[in-house]
């Protein structure tokens, strides 16, 4: 049973990740896959359970089901890709939520049914095989505990070892081997058919027993869905986070089932035991709600106690999982064991009891995740779970004043408890808005005049202080295309990037964003920059970026992918060979793709993997910097459908026709050198940098498992990684420019840019103009001597000379004289010097 449980949850990890690749990461798809998995288990337990119950050889049924699960997993490995393509076509690029849910649920349900139905019959088959040797209740509790304990091992092994090391297909093969081990073991242990008489599978159950089993299944998985969302406000939300949450949930359930088998109190009147467990479970859910409000201090306390490091961070997340799950799941495991034993005594076969319970669980993701959570919020939805358990207590108990007193106390605690949804606000700041969706909580927080966008209280998606940097991420790739007319932006954030692109009258822009709540709040940021008038050239689409790229029939001149946080669960799939290849297929003739990468959220090993993956699809790819920022460096990978080089005069023409707001000049892209000077590496340098790094593929998603390391425990500062990158790569004019174009000034510009960034590394910010000038004067002048065209060095010196002229005219005059000497073509320093020398 341990082997069977490990295989089942290993498959769930594998199939959930695979399904998300083609169904999408929208709430409808994610929760539909979970519901389909439970639905298949329920159908198998209900339909096959009857046959198992009547069989004299239930161990053979168990072995046959295990073998069928393993065989179907192999079939899935062969059929998944063509079937996935068909489902993508059926769902479409921008499906209505109801249609998306329907297609995702029934598509996954049918695809996984041979395996999930067989899984649903394994526990009833083993329970029937052991019926002669152990009392029913103890047998069920022990089997359920062993099966669930195996599930814990399956989750942890898949997430922490098998998938990151060997990939999804190999992990499924290991699970298939476990199925065969379980089948062989069952045939060996139960070599002869049972001589016990078969029990009727059609006995009439006690009144209310089946609805009670369904309701507890619904409430148990509903509680899991809600707590996972609440805890996501204080965890890093990586693949490891969700594996730990699921593992702790299963550990609690297994311990509860095992404990029930040894609990003397279970021998009391069944109805009294049931009511006691239901009341305790309602109280545990309320305590869980209260405990979730102190999740952040507990996390911080664990980190202080254990010190820095990924292990300490994972231990903190495990502690949070235990905080929300351990006590309720202990009671859930005991309750299910008791209800199953009671049902068996009342003539309900274990398969039927398990099937009805799992059927209720299948409805929970849709009811609690899609409907109740967005409509009521996390607090009220969790209170409904606790209230649901209380309402299941028998009517006889409600006649006692103590029951009403307990209920009133629960209501008082519920009213008093603060909402567990967290939005951290700095001192003196305020919450502008909070939107709680099915997948995430999206908030805007304002502090010191800066409003920032947050997802799940952890991930900042930009602010009104990063408008120029965000706009550059739109304009740079657009200026590198000769004449773009249609552009696609994958990821929206504050909306500034896509909206900046849509200011061009000749350009139509589609912007795809996974979270509808982000689309809704983006207007807060864009209206302040671009006005509130609707832009007919901008089309905002709520959809999964991967599925949209595969399903949309249009081709685009420019496709720009946002700097997705690679450690967040699901984001790594946007950096795979398969996705980059799908993007290439959507490029029009002469089209260009730009993938932005947040170097402040990436370690260099993960960056190498992404770069090698990109070059596998775009072998002539190049890299550029969005800005020269040391604190939030963003690297862009540029790939072309036709691998053409750039013409300096064409880029000059594109810059000249750039229209506000904001214009290319306002973004520091006022000439062709500023645009082309953003490049830092050509294809040969990128290939050397990537070296033998692992390719990130759909089957071997190494980025999803590598990237969290720096999120949990940063081993370097962003500026250190930027300098290390610049020292490891180089760029030559021939890498970027078409044959015949002179790259002399451009090469000097690149050298000046690297020296500028190196000089900035040692600078410490100060409001004292004289002190700042003392730090940067000679380094910036040295940069300008390399390339007089390098405006990022010229402009700050000009501003400092203006500040200095108020207190030290001779020093200001000397600095302006240097600027005039180095760059006589620019009039600003000449005019400032003339004003200083005027009588």
Secondary structure by P-SEA (a helix, b strand, c coil): caaaaaaaaaaaaaaaaaaaacccccaaaaaaaaaaaaaaaaaaaaaaaaaaaacccaaaaaaaaaaaaaaaaaaaaacaaaaaaaaaaaacccccaaaaaaaaaaaaaaaaaaaaaaaaaaaaaaaaaacccccaaaaaaaaaaaaaaaaaaaaaaaaccccccccaaaaaaaaaaaaaaaaaaaaaaacccccccccccccccccaaaaaaaaaaaaaaaaaaaaaaaacccccccaaaaaaaaaaaaaaaaaaaaaaaacccccccaaaaaaaaaaaaaaaaaaaaaaaaaaaaaaaaaaaaacccaaaaaaaaaaaaaaccaaaaaaaaaaaaaaaaaaaaacccaaaaaaaaaaaaaaccccccccccccccaaaaaaaaaaaaaaaccccccccaaaaaaaaaaaaaaaaccccbbbbbccccccccccccccccccccccccbbbbbcccccccccccaaaaaaaaaaaaaaacccccbbbbcccccaaaaaaaaccccbbbbbbbccaaaaaaccccccccccccccccbbbbbccaaaaaacccccccbbbbcccccccccccccccaaaaaaaaaacccbbbbbbbbccccccaaaaaaaaaaaaaccccbbbbbccccccbbbbbbbbbccbbbbbaaaaaaaaaaccccccccccccccaaaaaacccccaaaaaaaaccccccccccaaaaaaaacccccccccaaaaaaaaaaaccccccccccccccaaaaaaaaaaaaaaaaaaccbbbbccaaaaaaacaaaaaaaaaaccccaaaaaaaaaaaaaaccccaaaaaaaaaaaaaaccccaaaaaaaaaaacc
